């Protein structure tokens, strides 16, 4: 299945998970396969963030496609660059911060652990 960029829907989400600013969320699939919760590109402008949150009954994978982000990985901060990949396991917590001077993006997938 091919989903063209012009076929996806973009929404702007304020204070995502209690974070700062507005995150642009480009939904890559409107109808998700069983077990999937989200496939989206998330773009954070400088100073924006996705607040600290926990995943329960699901895990999230994300791939940094552009820029530089600070990942709070269960209380430990790590710098992510384009090409880096991260996983937040079921029961784990994470947050993302754009502390740089340029926009940054991740491609994120949330998958349910029990279907």
N, C-alpha and C positions, 0 to 999 in steps of 0.2 A: 504494500500500500504506500503510495506517495502522497504526502500532504504538502502542497505548495505554500510558500510563505503568504501569498495573497489570500489563501483559503483559511488561514488561522485568524483567530479573534484576539485582539489585545485589549486588556483592561488595566486601569491604573488603580492600585490598591494603596490607600493611605494607612500608615502605621501598621504594616503587616506584622502580625504576631507581636504587636506592641513596640515595633521598631520605629525609627524616625523617618520622616519624609514619605515620599511616594515611590512605590516600586512598580515598574511596568512589567506586566505579566502577559506574555504571548502564549496563549493556550494552543498547543500543537495538535491536540486531539479533543474534539468535543464529546464524542462517544468513546468511552474507554473500554478496553478489554476487561474481562472479569479479573479481579484481583488488583487492578490498577486504580489509583486515586488521582494522579496528576502527571501529565507530561507537559512541561512548560519551560519557556525561556524567561528568566527573571533578570531584569536590568535595573541596577541600582545607580542612581546619579551620585556624584560626590556628596558625602555627608548623610546618605540614606542607609538604612539598615533593615534587616529582618530580625525581629526580637527573639530572645532566647525562648525556646519552646521544646517540648518533649514529644517524641513519637511513641504512641502506644498502639500495638496491634498492626504496626506498619514500619517500614524503614524508608529512608530517603537516600537517593544517590544524586550527586550533582557534580557536573563537569564545568570547570571555569573556561569559558570560551573567549573572554575578552577582559583585559584590565587586571586589577589587583584587588583582592578582598581579604579581610581579616575574618577567619573562621574561629568562632568560639566552639571548640570541640569538647563538650562535656566539662567546661571550666578551664580548658587550656587553649590559649590563643595561638593560632598558626596562620602564617601568611600564605594565601593561595594566589597563583599566577595562572595566566592562560595556559591550558593544557593539563592542569592539576585536577585530580578526581578525589572526591571524598564520599564517605558513607556514614550516615547516622543510623545506627542499628535500632531495632525495636527496643524501646525502653531508654534510649539515649536522648540527650539534649544537644542542641546546637543553635547558633545564631550566625548571621553574616553582617559585616560592616564594610561599607566603602569609605575608607579613611584617606583615599587617594584624591588626586585633583582631576581624575578622568572617570567617565562612566565605566562600569564593569558589569559583566553578565555571566550567569551560570545556566546550564541546561539541567533541569531538575526533574526527577521521577520519584513519585511516591508509590510504593507497592505495598499492598496489604499482606501481612504474614499469615493470616488465616482467612480463607475464602468460604 
